Amino acid sequence: MKSFEYTITDEIGIHARPARKLSEEAKKYKSKIIIKKNGQSVEVLKLMALLRLSVKCGQTVTVEVTGADETMAYEEMLKFFRENL
């Protein structure tokens, strides 16, 4: 398992459009990708659950990546967060 913490800088947080993009990005990998916030954890492929996390600007999330291609998925998820969130 690989993980990183990220503080959201998008003014609106993880809202519908970036959540959809994040979910689409995660579909490219075999690894399971989980986002955690305040004790809640959600698989990023589950779009509605991801939106229910209600992640706002300035909040920090933990992203965990586990699976066969976790190194690549980890690197690409970190890049995605930096470029989009």
C-alpha positions in Angstrom: 0.0 0.0 0.0 1.1 3.5 -0.8 -0.5 6.7 0.6 -0.2 10.4 0.6 -1.9 13.3 2.3 -3.1 16.3 0.2 -4.7 19.6 1.2 -7.4 20.6 -1.3 -6.7 24.0 -2.9 -9.6 24.1 -5.4 -11.9 26.9 -4.2 -15.0 24.7 -4.4 -13.3 21.5 -3.1 -14.1 18.1 -4.6 -17.4 18.9 -6.4 -19.1 17.1 -9.2 -16.7 17.9 -12.1 -13.4 17.0 -10.5 -15.0 14.1 -8.7 -16.0 12.6 -12.0 -12.5 13.3 -13.5 -11.0 11.6 -10.4 -13.2 8.6 -10.8 -12.4 8.4 -14.5 -8.6 8.6 -13.7 -8.9 5.8 -11.1 -10.6 3.5 -13.6 -7.3 3.3 -15.5 -5.7 1.3 -12.8 -6.3 -2.2 -11.3 -5.4 -0.9 -7.8 -8.1 0.1 -5.3 -7.9 3.8 -4.5 -9.4 5.1 -1.3 -9.9 8.7 0.0 -10.1 9.3 3.7 -11.4 12.3 5.5 -12.2 12.6 9.2 -12.5 8.9 9.8 -14.6 8.3 6.7 -13.2 6.4 3.7 -14.6 6.0 0.2 -13.4 4.2 -2.9 -13.0 6.9 -5.6 -14.9 4.8 -8.2 -18.0 5.4 -6.1 -18.9 8.9 -7.3 -21.9 9.6 -5.1 -20.0 8.4 -2.0 -17.1 10.6 -3.0 -19.4 13.6 -3.2 -20.9 12.8 0.2 -17.5 13.2 1.8 -18.1 16.9 1.1 -14.4 17.8 0.9 -13.9 21.5 1.0 -11.0 23.8 0.1 -8.3 23.8 2.8 -9.3 20.3 4.1 -6.7 17.5 4.1 -7.5 14.0 2.7 -5.5 10.8 2.8 -5.3 8.8 -0.5 -4.4 5.2 -0.2 -3.5 3.0 -3.2 -3.4 -0.8 -3.0 -3.0 -3.3 -5.8 -1.0 -4.7 -8.6 -0.1 -1.4 -10.3 0.0 0.7 -7.1 3.2 2.5 -7.8 2.0 3.8 -11.1 -1.5 4.5 -9.7 0.0 6.3 -6.7 2.2 8.5 -8.9 -0.6 9.4 -11.3 -3.1 10.1 -8.5 -0.6 12.4 -6.8 -0.1 14.2 -10.1 -3.9 14.4 -10.6 -4.5 15.9 -7.2 -1.7 18.5 -7.7 -3.0 19.5 -11.1 -6.8 19.4 -10.4 -7.5 19.8 -6.7 
